[in-house]
């Protein structure tokens, strides 16, 4: 199986605790966060990763080269910021298989990738989204789900429980790459400009998991991750 890791963001909210390094390279329990993510992907039978890189990319490229353990690594390089959608289009052009996983480089989900892959194929889905129930979903926004399919996305805010997008997608490379290239500009947001407006046509499969999840994108959760990965 193949995966894309979106690792090209600026990481502005984390600069107070991890300045001058790409956010996925921030030290967590003595190792770059990206080490933890790649180690887990390898354990889930991911054998090839396309790292989508931009900001401070040389630090990532020089650290990993073309292999991490048994995982082959190639790079999709943003010469200027393309947004999550533009970065995804660039990375998909380097993938040789379909479907392909897409993972945010600042989140970690203890997901059974093989089971999600099987569910995606069985459902005949164009896109599947890993989803997780949270006690407080305010920071992430909430998914509206009906009969196992995502029907809408609610904005961040409010308090209380909800089911969130946990930052792992499985997508039909050929169908969605063509769709994005034909309909959207070079720079766009995968979520805001593609996934959310087209949710009724895409009918994403919600693959719900109750496993551990962490997002290091803000300082308080970055500090929490130190204990999370040390345990």
C-alpha positions in Angstrom: 0.0 0.0 0.0 1.1 3.6 -0.6 0.6 6.8 1.3 1.1 10.5 0.9 2.1 12.5 4.0 1.3 16.2 3.8 4.4 17.8 5.5 4.8 21.1 3.7 2.8 23.5 6.0 4.3 26.5 7.7 3.5 25.4 11.2 3.0 28.9 12.5 1.1 27.9 15.7 4.0 25.7 16.8 6.8 28.2 16.2 6.9 29.2 19.9 8.1 25.7 20.9 9.7 24.4 17.7 11.2 27.3 15.8 13.2 27.0 12.6 12.2 23.4 11.9 9.4 21.9 9.8 6.5 21.0 12.1 6.6 17.2 11.3 10.3 17.3 12.5 9.5 18.7 15.9 11.0 16.4 18.6 8.5 14.2 20.3 9.8 11.8 23.0 13.3 12.2 21.7 12.6 11.6 18.0 11.1 13.7 15.2 7.3 13.3 15.1 7.7 12.1 11.5 9.7 9.1 12.8 6.7 8.0 14.9 4.4 8.4 12.0 6.6 6.5 9.5 7.2 3.7 12.0 3.5 3.2 12.4 2.8 3.3 8.7 5.5 0.7 8.1 3.8 -1.6 10.7 0.6 -1.2 8.7 2.1 -2.6 5.5 2.7 0.8 3.9 5.7 0.2 1.7 6.0 3.5 -0.2 5.4 7.0 1.0 5.4 10.3 -1.0 6.4 13.1 1.3 4.8 16.3 0.2 7.3 19.0 1.4 7.7 22.7 1.1 8.7 24.9 4.1 12.2 24.1 5.3 12.1 20.9 3.1 15.8 20.4 3.0 15.8 19.4 6.7 13.3 16.6 5.9 15.0 15.4 2.7 18.5 15.3 4.2 17.3 13.5 7.3 15.3 10.7 5.5 16.8 10.4 2.0 15.0 7.7 0.0 14.2 5.1 2.7 12.9 4.7 6.2 13.2 1.1 7.3 11.3 -0.9 4.7 9.5 2.1 3.4 10.6 3.7 0.1 10.4 7.5 0.2 10.0 9.9 -2.7 9.3 13.7 -2.5 6.7 16.0 -4.0 8.2 19.5 -3.7 6.2 22.7 -3.4 8.3 25.5 -4.8 5.7 27.9 -3.5 2.7 27.1 -1.1 0.0 25.2 -2.9 -2.4 24.6 -0.1 -3.4 21.1 1.0 -5.2 20.5 -2.3 -2.5 21.7 -4.6 0.1 19.7 -2.6 -2.1 16.6 -2.9 -2.4 16.9 -6.7 1.4 17.2 -7.0 1.9 14.1 -4.8 -0.7 12.0 -6.4 1.1 12.3 -9.8 3.9 10.3 -8.2 1.7 7.5 -6.9 1.6 4.3 -9.0 -1.3 2.6 -7.1 -4.9 3.4 -6.3 -6.4 3.8 -3.8 -3.8 5.7 -1.9 -3.8 6.9 1.7 -3.3 10.6 2.5 -2.1 11.5 6.0 -1.6 14.8 7.7 2.0 15.2 8.8 1.1 16.7 12.2 -1.5 14.1 13.3 -1.2 10.5 14.5 -4.0 8.0 14.6 -3.7 4.4 15.8 -5.6 3.2 12.8 -6.0 -0.3 11.3 -5.0 0.8 7.8 -5.6 -2.7 6.3 -9.2 -2.8 7.7 -9.9 0.7 6.4 -8.6 -0.3 3.0 -10.9 -3.4 3.0 -13.9 -1.3 4.0 -13.2 1.2 1.3 -13.0 -1.4 -1.4 -16.1 -3.2 -0.2 -18.1 0.0 -0.2 -16.9 1.0 -3.7 -16.0 4.5 -2.2 -14.3 7.3 -4.1 -12.9 8.6 -0.8 -13.0 7.3 2.8 -12.3 9.5 5.9 -11.0 8.1 9.2 -13.4 9.5 11.8 -13.2 9.5 15.6 -15.6 10.4 18.4 -14.2 13.1 20.7 -15.5 14.3 24.1 -15.0 17.9 22.9 -14.9 18.4 19.1 -14.8 22.2 19.2 -11.2 22.5 17.9 -11.8 20.3 14.9 -15.4 20.7 13.8 -17.8 17.9 13.4 -18.8 15.4 10.7 -22.5 14.8 9.9 -22.8 11.1 9.1 -25.8 9.2 7.8 -25.8 5.4 7.0 -22.0 5.3 7.1 -21.5 8.2 4.7 -20.4 11.7 5.4 -23.2 14.2 4.5 -21.7 17.4 5.8 -19.0 19.2 7.7 -19.7 21.6 10.6 -17.4 24.5 11.4 -15.2 24.6 14.4 -16.5 26.0 17.6 -19.1 25.2 20.2 -18.5 22.7 22.9 -19.4 19.1 23.5 -18.9 15.8 21.9 -18.8 15.0 18.2 -17.3 12.9 15.5 -14.3 14.5 13.9 -12.2 14.1 10.7 -9.1 12.4 12.2 -6.7 13.4 9.3 -6.4 10.1 7.3 -8.0 9.7 3.9 -8.1 6.8 1.4 -8.8 8.1 -2.1 -9.3 6.8 -5.6 -6.3 8.3 -7.2 -7.4 8.4 -10.9 -11.0 9.6 -10.4 -10.2 12.3 -7.9 -6.9 13.5 -9.4 -8.6 14.2 -12.7 -11.6 15.9 -11.0 -9.3 18.2 -9.0 -7.1 19.1 -12.0 -10.1 19.9 -14.2 -12.1 22.0 -11.7 -9.7 23.8 -9.4 -6.8 26.2 -9.6 -3.2 25.2 -8.8 -3.5 26.4 -5.2 -6.5 25.3 -3.2 -7.6 23.6 0.1 -8.5 20.0 -0.3 -11.0 20.2 2.5 -12.6 23.7 2.1 -12.5 23.9 -1.7 -13.0 20.3 -2.8 -14.2 17.9 -0.1 -16.8 20.0 1.6 -18.5 21.6 -1.4 -18.6 18.3 -3.3 -19.7 16.1 -0.3 -23.1 15.2 -1.8 -21.4 13.9 -5.0 -18.4 12.3 -3.4 -20.4 10.6 -0.6 -17.3 9.9 1.5 -17.3 6.7 3.5 -16.8 7.4 7.3 -14.4 4.8 8.7 -15.0 5.2 12.4 -12.3 4.2 14.9 -12.0 4.6 18.7 -8.3 4.3 18.8 -5.7 6.8 20.1 -5.4 10.1 18.3 -3.2 13.2 18.7 -2.6 16.4 16.8 0.7 18.2 17.5 -0.4 21.4 15.7 -0.7 23.6 18.8 1.7 23.9 21.7 -0.5 22.4 24.4 -1.0 19.2 22.4 2.6 19.2 21.3 3.5 19.0 25.0 0.9 16.3 25.6 2.5 14.3 22.8 5.7 13.9 24.8 3.9 11.7 27.3 1.7 10.1 24.7 4.6 8.6 22.8 6.7 7.9 25.9 4.1 5.5 27.2 
